[in-house]
Amino acid sequence: MTTYALLLPGDEAWWETETGQAEGMPRHERFSALLAERGHTITGGAELMPSAQARTVRPAPDGSAEPGSGVVTDGPYAESVEQMGGFYLVETDDLDDLLAVCAVLACPGHSVEVREVVVR
């Protein structure tokens, strides 16, 4: 089995609306059901808090890599129309079918980025 991270960037302002929740949650429920039906296994994942609550740690000006030496700022690393809203970790032997099922989550303003997880 191979593990994939399914990253969910999108318009978080839409997700926070009543319409976003009403349209989005059934997509996630259907997605989860289809994964199970087709032999894929969700091993982890989470919805993330809004990007306004994010903190970004940048390197210290002197290049130090000691704990506490970094510069902490409010917000996400980069300003963007899309923010990372959540992720799934999925184990599967069938990447092509996993990609097909991901279409359930893809909708205007929201995509699914699929990356194989490195195992060392």
Secondary structure, DSSP 8 states (H G I E B T S, - for coil): -EEEEEEEEE-HHHHTSHHHHHHHHHHHHHHHHHHHHTT-EEEEEEE---GGG-EEEE--TT---STT-SEEEES-SS--S-EEEEEEEEEES-HHHHHHHHTTT-BTTB--EEEE----
